[in-house]
Amino acid sequence: MKKKNKGLSAWQLTMMALGSIIGGSFFLGSAVAVNAAGPAILISYILGGILVYFILYALSEMTVANPDSGSFMTFSSQAFGTGTGFVVGWVYWVGMVLSMSSEATAVSILLHNWFPNISIAIGGSTIIAGVTLLNLLGADKLSKLASGLAAVKLIAIVTFIVISFLLITGIMPGRTAIGVGEILGEPLMPGGISGIAGSMLIVVFAYAGFEIIGLAASEADNPTETIPKAINYTVIGLVGLYIVSVVALLPLIPTAELNESISPMVAALNRWGINWVGSIINMVLVTAILSASLASMFGIARMLRSLADEGHAPKWLKDKKDVPHKAIVFSGISMLLGLSFGLLFPRIYLFLISASGFALLFTYAVIMATHIRFRKRCGCPPDGKCQMPGFPYMSWMGLISLIIIIFSMPLISGQGSGLVVGLVMIATFSLIYAGMKAFNNPEKNKGRNININMNGKVHRSKLSTEFSEELTDSLMDKDKNKCCKKECNRNKK
């Protein structure tokens, strides 16, 4: 029997990922990474792309093998127990809340050029309130706005690259060619290996959001062929875009002059007296970051609802409506608290991006560890089509690399506080879970590992379909693939 609607194509999955990925961590946070690593930041972005490539394959392979099981939270529960799923789910959610607070801070910093009297606290709070209210409208009305803003960010980057090319080559009227410019006076690695290692947090954070491809794998048309193509398109596209942008930036401004108080693109153009273009790009960057914020808010609200459905969050956060109003409002209030907490630190943006970056790196590390156990237990996905290249070596290399990046955070001044907060988060949620397990009725919890697949099925159906509806405006039927449990049993026989 043929499906009425065709699934997501590789191109649609790629655009979904690009719409969620490029945000403040690249437009503003990259200043800190470039300052730390110097011209060697190009190496960091290449290494980050390779790491993302393997994480994506690990996540998509598990999703294709068991499309009904849900998100990485459910996968980790099946692999290591519900306690791990609880901790991963909440750490990821808190990390995304802090990430949203950092995006609001980034917009406030960019707007400070025009409205110097508006503080980061007021500007950030206003932006968070606006993003929360827009998400309450629902996916139908939000999708058009998010799609339009997503296209703007690509225009901003391309515009900067073109203007930089005109300056470097001297084609721009009335100006002499810059040539290699500031690169001549720059050491390749001013911060040494530690500079590259310290920059990797922000570099990997600049790729954050790519997990949408893995989560939407079961919605794809012929996943075993579509997902690898989407991964290749996304990684090659992002690495290429980031590298070309940095190559265009390096001749225009010394890396030592960059910091998180201004976008490196705007700072570079202002340095060469093209202030009006810098102002235009600044405004474009604001809309670009807002598009990423809208998409992120859409996801974390539904993540919170799934935590409530799994019994990992208060029951009053459950919402049977298509738009999870309770989760959206609660997430919005949490972002305001995250912004307030960040104001206690001297470098608010760097703290927020470091703490949220830790949460994402921790989640990615758990994904790699889960994949290693998944393959040991279940072998290849249905039909024996293994997607992860170089397993198990690449999986172990990815896991070890993520751990090294996490503990390299203090190598950049200001990131150490993010590491401390991240470790406190893990300890706190672990204790909360232990307390819940101790006080809950043991008979009620009996068999949760067995039933988690059913709960995950509800989450899978809601979350991935809502992503697809918002970002592609298409409805499609899910393929009923064989689950991991069946595959495990078949392999055992």
Residue pairs with C-beta under 8 A, 6 or more apart in sequence:
3 476
3 477
3 479
4 477
5 474
5 475
5 476
5 477
6 221
6 476
7 219
7 220
7 221
7 222
7 223
7 226
7 476
7 479
8 16
8 216
8 219
8 220
8 221
8 226
8 468
8 472
8 474
8 476
9 220
9 221
9 226
10 220
10 226
10 227
10 229
10 230
10 233
11 230
11 233
12 472
12 474
13 212
13 213
13 216
13 220
13 226
13 227
13 230
13 234
14 213
14 230
14 233
14 234
14 237
15 150
15 471
15 472
16 212
16 213
16 216
16 467
16 468
16 471
16 472
17 209
17 210
17 212
17 213
17 230
17 234
18 150
18 154
18 234
18 237
18 238
19 146
19 147
19 150
19 291
19 292
19 295
19 471
20 209
20 212
20 292
20 295
20 296
20 299
21 206
21 207
21 208
21 209
21 210
21 238
21 292
22 153
22 154
22 157
22 206
22 238
22 241
22 288
22 292
23 103
23 106
23 153
23 209
23 288
23 289
23 291
23 292
23 293
23 296
24 102
24 103
24 105
24 106
24 107
24 289
24 292
24 353
25 102
25 202
25 205
25 206
25 208
25 353
25 357
26 206
26 242
27 106
27 153
27 156
27 263
27 265
27 285
27 288
27 289
28 106
28 109
28 110
28 260
28 262
28 263
28 285
28 289
28 349
29 102
29 106
29 202
29 205
29 206
29 260
29 349
29 353
30 41
30 202
30 206
30 246
30 264
31 258
31 259
31 260
31 262
31 263
31 264
31 267
32 199
32 202
32 258
32 259
32 260
32 350
32 412
32 414
33 41
33 44
33 199
33 202
33 203
33 206
34 41
34 199
34 246
34 249
34 255
34 258
34 264
35 255
35 256
35 258
35 259
36 191
36 195
36 198
36 199
36 411
36 412
37 43
37 44
37 189
37 190
37 191
37 195
37 196
37 198
37 199
38 186
38 187
38 188
38 189
38 190
38 191
38 195
38 255
39 183
39 186
39 187
39 188
39 189
39 250
39 255
40 188
40 189
40 195
40 196
41 196
41 199
41 203
41 246
41 255
42 243
42 246
42 247
43 196
44 196
44 199
44 200
44 203
45 203
45 206
45 239
45 242
45 243
45 246
46 239
46 243
47 200
47 203
48 200
48 203
48 204
48 206
48 207
48 239
49 207
49 235
49 238
49 239
49 242
51 204
51 398
51 401
51 402
52 204
52 207
52 210
52 235
52 238
53 231
53 235
54 368
54 388
54 389
54 394
54 395
54 397
54 398
55 210
55 211
55 364
55 367
55 368
55 398
56 210
56 211
56 213
56 214
56 231
56 234
56 235
57 228
57 231
57 387
57 388
57 389
58 367
58 368
58 370
58 371
58 388
58 395
58 398
59 72
59 211
59 213
59 214
59 215
59 217
59 367
59 371
60 213
60 214
60 217
60 223
60 227
60 231
60 387
61 371
61 374
61 381
61 386
61 387
61 388
62 75
62 214
62 370
62 371
62 374
62 484
63 69
63 214
63 215
63 217
63 218
63 223
64 217
64 218
64 223
64 224
64 227
64 381
64 382
64 387
64 481
65 374
65 378
65 381
65 382
65 481
65 482
65 483
65 484
65 487
66 75
66 453
66 481
66 483
66 484
66 485
67 217
67 218
67 223
67 460
67 478
67 479
67 481
68 218
68 453
68 456
68 457
68 460
68 461
68 478
68 480
68 481
68 483
69 75
69 78
69 453
69 456
69 457
69 460
69 483
69 484
70 306
70 455
70 456
70 457
70 459
70 460
70 463
71 215
71 303
71 306
71 456
71 459
71 460
71 463
72 88
72 92
72 211
72 214
72 215
72 363
72 366
72 367
72 370
73 85
73 88
73 89
73 92
73 303
73 306
73 307
73 310
74 85
74 310
74 452
74 453
74 455
74 456
74 459
74 460
75 367
75 370
75 374
76 84
76 85
76 88
76 366
76 367
76 370
77 84
77 85
77 86
77 449
77 452
77 456
78 449
78 452
78 453
78 484
79 369
79 370
79 373
79 374
79 377
80 369
80 370
80 373
81 449
82 448
82 449
82 452
83 430
83 433
83 434
83 437
84 366
85 310
85 312
85 452
86 312
86 429
86 433
87 426
87 429
87 430
87 433
88 362
88 363
88 366
89 303
89 306
89 307
89 310
89 312
90 307
90 312
90 425
90 429
90 432
91 359
91 362
91 363
91 422
91 425
91 426
91 429
92 303
92 359
92 360
92 363
93 300
93 303
93 304
93 307
94 334
94 359
94 425
95 355
95 356
95 357
95 358
95 359
95 360
95 362
95 363
95 425
96 296
96 299
96 300
96 303
96 356
96 359
97 300
97 331
97 334
97 335
97 338
97 356
98 338
98 342
98 352
98 355
98 356
98 359
99 205
99 208
99 296
99 352
99 353
99 356
99 359
99 360
100 128
100 131
100 293
100 296
100 297
100 300
100 331
100 335
100 338
101 124
101 128
101 335
101 338
101 339
101 342
101 352
101 356
102 342
102 349
102 352
102 353
102 356
103 289
103 292
103 293
103 296
104 123
104 124
104 125
104 127
104 128
104 131
104 293
104 335
104 339
105 120
105 124
105 339
105 342
105 348
105 349
105 352
106 289
106 349
107 123
107 124
107 127
107 286
107 289
107 290
107 293
108 118
108 119
108 120
108 123
108 124
108 127
109 120
109 260
109 261
109 262
109 349
110 262
110 263
110 266
110 282
110 285
110 286
110 289
111 118
111 123
111 286
112 118
112 120
112 123
113 262
113 266
113 279
113 282
114 279
115 123
120 343
120 348
121 339
121 340
121 343
124 339
125 336
125 339
127 290
127 293
128 332
128 335
128 336
128 339
129 332
129 336
131 290
131 293
131 294
131 297
131 332
132 297
132 328
132 329
132 331
132 332
132 335
134 142
134 145
134 294
135 142
135 294
135 297
135 298
135 301
135 323
135 328
136 323
136 325
136 328
136 329
137 323
138 322
138 323
139 298
139 322
139 323
139 466
139 469
139 470
140 469
142 294
142 298
142 470
143 469
143 470
143 471
143 473
145 294
146 291
146 294
146 295
146 298
146 470
146 471
147 471
148 291
149 287
149 288
149 290
149 291
149 294
150 288
150 291
150 295
152 284
152 287
152 288
152 291
153 284
153 285
153 287
153 288
153 291
153 292
154 241
155 284
156 265
156 281
156 284
156 285
156 288
157 241
157 245
159 277
159 281
159 284
160 245
160 248
160 249
160 265
160 269
160 281
161 244
161 245
161 248
163 172
163 269
163 274
163 277
164 248
164 249
164 251
164 252
164 268
165 171
165 248
166 172
167 175
167 177
167 178
167 252
167 272
168 177
168 178
168 179
168 181
168 248
168 251
169 177
170 176
170 177
170 178
178 251
178 252
178 272
179 251
180 251
181 250
181 251
181 252
182 250
182 251
182 252
182 253
182 254
182 255
183 250
183 251
185 254
186 250
186 254
186 255
189 195
189 196
190 255
190 256
191 198
194 408
194 411
195 411
197 404
197 405
197 408
197 411
198 408
198 409
198 410
198 411
198 412
198 415
199 412
200 405
200 408
201 354
201 357
201 358
201 361
201 405
201 406
201 408
201 409
201 412
201 415
201 418
202 353
202 357
204 357
204 360
204 361
204 364
204 405
205 353
205 356
205 357
205 360
206 242
207 238
208 357
208 360
209 292
209 295
209 296
210 234
210 238
211 367
212 299
212 467
213 227
213 230
213 231
213 234
215 463
215 464
215 467
216 464
216 467
216 468
217 223
217 227
218 460
218 464
218 478
218 479
218 481
219 464
219 465
219 468
219 476
219 478
220 226
220 227
220 230
223 479
223 481
224 381
224 383
224 385
224 387
227 387
228 387
245 265
249 264
249 265
249 268
252 268
252 269
252 271
252 272
253 264
253 267
253 268
253 271
257 267
257 271
258 264
258 267
260 347
260 349
260 350
263 281
263 282
263 285
265 278
265 281
265 285
266 278
266 279
266 281
266 282
266 285
267 278
269 275
269 277
269 278
269 281
270 278
295 470
295 471
297 328
297 331
297 332
298 466
298 467
298 470
299 463
299 467
300 331
301 324
301 327
301 328
301 331
302 324
302 327
302 462
302 463
302 466
303 463
304 313
304 317
304 324
304 327
304 330
304 331
305 317
305 318
305 319
305 324
305 326
305 327
305 462
306 459
306 462
306 463
307 313
307 317
308 314
308 315
308 317
308 318
308 327
309 318
309 455
309 458
309 459
310 452
310 455
310 456
310 459
311 455
316 326
317 326
317 327
317 330
318 326
319 325
319 326
319 327
322 466
338 352
339 352
342 348
342 349
342 351
342 352
345 351
345 414
345 417
346 414
347 414
350 414
350 415
350 418
351 414
351 417
351 418
353 418
354 409
354 414
354 415
354 417
354 418
354 419
355 417
355 418
355 421
355 422
356 418
357 409
357 418
358 406
358 409
358 418
358 419
358 421
358 422
358 425
359 422
359 425
361 402
361 405
361 406
362 406
362 422
362 426
364 402
365 399
365 402
365 403
365 406
368 395
368 398
368 399
368 402
369 399
371 388
371 395
372 392
372 395
372 396
372 399
374 484
375 388
375 391
375 392
375 395
377 484
377 488
378 484
378 487
378 488
378 491
379 487
379 488
379 491
380 386
381 387
381 487
382 481
382 482
382 487
388 394
388 395
406 419
406 422
407 419
409 415
409 416
409 418
409 419
410 416
410 419
437 445
453 483
453 485
461 478
465 475
465 478
468 474
468 475
468 476
469 475
